[in-house]
Amino acid sequence: MTTLLDPPASRRSGYHHEAFFWTGIEEFLGRTVPFVEEGLAEGAPVVVALTAPREAALRDALGTAASTVVFHDMTEFGHNPARLIPAWLDHLAAHRGTAVRLRGVGEPVWAGRRAPEIAECHIHEALLNVAIPHDAPLVLLCPYERDTLGAGVLDEVHRTHPTLTHHSGPRTNGAYAGDRHARTLWSHPLPSPASTPVELTVTRGSLAAARRLVVARARGAGLDHARAEDLRLAVTEVAANSLDHGGGGGTLRVWTEPGAFVFEVMDAGTLDDPLVGRSTPSTAQPRGRGLWLVNQLCDLMQIRSGARGTTVRVSTWT
């Protein structure tokens, strides 16, 4: 882990992705209030995405200045972590051409997030280091609560943030694992299903059966008609991706676990872009829209790809 002996980091230009660890609301405000106020004093746009208790505390501490900050409820803004990078890029695009850098505060992980969500948040944080250009006019500060998140989460935060912010200011993080860390995380296999799955071989001839299976099991798990229909479209897109890029087919597995309905498609192919499904496609883009669409239809999509093949897992909370 990094220590206070790490060298100071400059925020003078370009993109900076920073984390800080806090205990107690006073320490949280002691870092976020000056960060926001400095940005406002520079005339910078400031975007803050926090959970409700932290947002309320920050609004109160900022007083009337809070009215000039764009606030998002992170439980909605980052409900599916894969939607966060497009959202930050949208904010950057909205302020393209401004003379000062956008400042952002984003709290992707909080106590109570599900383990699969936290795993995707770690990939999100690692991908922020490659998805946003190094010369982008953005300083992004990510707060993590020490006492509620656990050592494993905090260790991974050290690996995914080039800079850590201390009382003395931002410092280069010696524990940062580098820009390729996202690929390392992406290649780790997913945990085994929490219950025995129903399986179906995916071929072009079995697509209709795959859709029927997912919809029937989703309704049986308590999902309403609209959400089951979303999953009909989602499994179509995931299966089509497997047919096109996974050697002509794969295996569909469907199961339930506490609080979730899950399906996944496994195949022998390899995906080489960890940002797949996390980049908003242009209207002129003929391909690459399918997995992005799946992220709009479900609560969580997890992709793992490596020498063993590719798995795309889709979870919907029940």
Phi, psi and omega in degrees: 000153177289159178227176178292354177279349177298149185290152176300148178248135180273142173255023192295326183204162174075195185270134176229129181242109190237149172238154168217150181254138184221154174226119180085144187295332179295318178292321177302311181291329179297337177262318187281322182298309178300322180300314180291315182296322177298318178297315179297322180296329178281351186083019183278145167294139180234126180239128184234126177235106185225165169287161191304315182297319180288322178298315180298318180295319181291319177302314181297318182291328181282338180066223184295337180296340180300334182292343180263002180258140173273116180254141172234142170283113185296335178292342173258310182304318181244027180308310170257113185304334181291346179272355186286316181299313175302325180293316178294322178294325176296318178296319177299315181296324181294337182246020179300134178094354177286155186279346183238163184275140172297139172248136179229145172237121182227127181250082186286335184239134177217162180301131180105347175293144181291152181303317178296325177296317181297320177301319179287330175296321177298317178295319176303313181296320178294321181288336176302335181282347179241336183283331181256125182302146183295339179262009180294142181279074184212133167243117185245122183248125185244109180275140177228129182276119185300313194283344187247349190259341176090153186296323181298319178295313183294324177299318180291327176300320176301324183283341187252001181238120179294337184227139171244140180259127179244180177303329182274002179112183181290140179225144177301135185264110181291344180268359180301131187272000175094169185293337181277359182298329178301319179294325177298312179297322183293335183270351179290136179293151177283157175299154177295154177305147182282346175216168183293122183276156167271135185243150177212132175287130182266118172225172177297331180281346183252010182299318180297319178295323178297317178297315180298317181299312182296315181296314181297316180290325178295315178296322177295334178275000176101003178285144181283176186301316184297317181289324177296323178291325173302319181287333173301314179292320182298314182292329175299315181293317181293317179295320178297322177298320179293319179295322183279325189237357186248027178086017175095006178164180181193202180235125174268132175234137183229134178202172173240154173217169184307116176080009185208145167252133189226138165225157176213155173237126178248141176211179184268000182280175179228131172262139185249006181236104180296347178272001180301133182085351182248002180247126179294120181286149175282160180295337180273355185279115185283336183231167175088009181271338190300307183288330172299316179298319179302320178296337177276342186262341187238172177278332182202132170238130179242128178242131173229132183215136180189204184298334181277354183115198184234139173236131172243114183248131183239124181241139174231129184283137183255000000 
